[in-house]
Amino acid sequence: MRRSLIWLLLSFGCLFGGCSGTAAAEPSNRSETGILSEANRDEAYADKVIAVERKRELAGVSVYNYVGMQVFEKLADASTESPELCIRFLSEKEHTEYQRYLAMLSMYKLSIEQYVAFVRNLAALRDKGLISPKELLEGLLPRFSDLVIEQYQNSKIQALLKEIEARDDFSAEMKTTIRSFRSGERFAWRRESEFDRECARWSEMRSISACVSLATQMLKAYAVSWMTR
């Protein structure tokens, strides 16, 4: 049913308009650190991580409950303003596994340039044995960010994904996961989910042109994914 509807929509696409791009959200640049010494800034950052950890019971089972929580957003803003704070935090063995996980989760507001630099710094930590392959993968594919999915065709992100995928310390399963992002397969899955939710029934379709756009993006991404397997 979905396939028939997709091709029907595409056949009328020229009548209702083409694809419309989605602008990437600009990261927050708020800073609360002020002019502090490096040691003081590191201590203040660690305090923010610990403040979030204290809300673990409130967050419950789903880590997504941290998003929107004031203490977590303060940590995310500090991480966006100065990503090196997270790098230095992760380089210190004294922090607990969950604290390190929270610091990684907070890196979801980075711009493309910040993201690429951050992951390459993570790779340097991995080369020194200061983080695990799993932590490097968590930084490469951030839990709360759609950046890698939505901007997978960006040349900087493509180069980074290929670079990390080629590492010898990644399992075959990890490499397959990275490849699914790099090929656009994850992007296609995202658009397919949106299509099923908003366009699968004529009676629930809000915008034919939007559904044409979703169908076009989805099929193009799948075509590229199949060609790069």
N, C-alpha and C positions, 0 to 999 in steps of 0.2 A: 504494500500500500504506500509506504514511504517513498519507494523508488518511483512509482508512477506519479505521485504528487510532486516530487522534485522535478522530474522532467517536464511536467505540465507547467509548473511555475517558471522554469527556465525558458520555456517556449514563449511565454508572455513577458519575459523579463524586460525586453526592449520597450515595452509599452508602459511599464511601471517604474522604470529607473534602474540604475545599476547599483553596484556595491558602494557602500559608504564606509569610509575609514573611521576608526575609533581612535581618538587621541589618547595617548598615554597620560595617565595622571602624573602631575609633577609632584615629586617628593617634598615632604615638609622640610623646611630648613630652620626650624626653631631650635634655639640653643639655650640651655639653662646652666652650662658649665662656667660661662664667663671667662675671665682671664685667670687661669689657675696653673699651677705647676703640673708637669706631666704626672707626677706621683699622685697629686691631689685629684687630678682628673680621673686617673685609673681607679682610685679609691671611691670616688663619687659614682663612677660607672658600676663598680662591683656592688655598691650599696643599692643601686637601682635594680640590679639583677636579684639581689637578696629580697628586696621589697616585693618583687613579682613572685618569687618563690613562696613567700608567706601567704600568697593568695591561691596557692595550689588547691587547697580544699574547696575554695569558692569556685574555682574554674571547673572542678568536677572531672568527669571522664574525658570530655572533649577539650583538646587544647585550643580549639577555635573560640572557646569562651573567653580567652585572654584578649582577643581583639575587641577594642573599644573600652577595655578596662583602663582606668586612668593611669595606674602605676605602670602597666605594660606599654601604654602609648608614650609615656615619658621615656621609658627605656628605648623604644623604637625611634623616637625623635633624637635622642642622644646618639644612637647607633647610626642614624642617617647623617647627622651633622659631622660625626667623626668616626667613620668605620674602623679606623685603626684602633679605637678603644676596644672593640670586640676582638680584634686580632691579638692584642696584648693580653686581654682577659683569657682567651683560649690557650695562649702560650704558657700560662701558669698552671701547674699541676695541682695546686692547692684547692681549686674549685671542684665542686661535686659534679657528677655526670649530668644531673638535672639542671644545675645552674648553667652549665655549658650549653645544654640543649635550649634553655630559655634565651640565652644570648644569641644563639643561631636563629631562633624563631623571630627575634626582634629585627632582623635585617631585611624586612620585607618592603621597605619604602625606598630602596636604593634606585638611583637612576641607572641607565645602562652602563655608563662609564664607571660609576661607583661599583656596580655589581661585578663587572669584569675584573677590576682591580682587586676587589675583595676576594673573589674566588682564587685569583692567582696568588694572593698572599696566603690564603688557606692552603694552597698546593705547596707553598714554601714551608709552611708549618708541618704539613704531612711528610715532606722530604726529610725533616728533622726529627720525625717520630713524635711530634707534639700533639697531633690529632690523629684520629682513626680514619680509614677509608670511608666509613659510614658518615662521619662528621663532614668530610670533604664533599660527599654526595649531597648531604643536607644543605650545605652552602651553595652548591651548584644548582640544586633544584629546590628553592625555598618553598616551604609549606604554605605560607600565607600570600605569596605573590604570584600573579599571572604573567610576570614579565617574560619568562622563558617560553611560555606557551604562545603568548600573543605576539612576541617579537622574535620568534624563532628564525625568521629569514634575515634578520639583521646580521651583517657580515661579522661584527665583533662577537656576537653571541654564537654564531656558527663556528667561528675559529676557536672560541673557548671550549665549546662542547666537544669538538674534534680533539682538541689538545688534552682534555681531561679523560675522554673516552680511551685515548691511546695509552694511558698509564698502565704499568704492569701490575700495580697493586689493587686493581679493580677486578672483581669477579665477572664471569660471563653474564650473570644476571644483571649486575650493575651496568655493564656496557650496553645490554639490550635496553634497559630503561633509558639511558642517556640517548640512545639512537632513536627511540620513539619520540623524544622531544625534538631532536635535531632534524628528523625527517619530516616533521609536521604532522605526524600521526596523532599526537596528543591534541594539537590544534583542531584537527578534523573531528576527533572525538568530542571536543568541547562544542563545536558548531553543530554536530549531530544531535547532541543532548538538547541544545537550544532549539533546534528545528523540531524535534519530537515534542518539546514542551509547548512551543508557540505556534507551530505551523502544521501539525499532523492532522488537524480537523478544520475544515472550512469554517464551521460555525464559531471556532475559537480564534481564527486568524485575525490579528489586529492590523497587520500591514502586509499586503502582498509584496510590495517592493522590498521590505525587510526580509521576508521569507526567500525571495529570489536571491538576495544578497547572501543569506546564510547558505543556501543550497550551492551557490557558485563557489563560495569560499571553501565549503566542505569538500566538494568534488575536486577542486584544484589541489587542495592539500593532500587528499587521498592519491591523486594521480602522481604527485611528486613523491609521496611516500612509497608507492608501489615501484616507481622507477629507481629509487635509491636503495632498495632492499638487496 
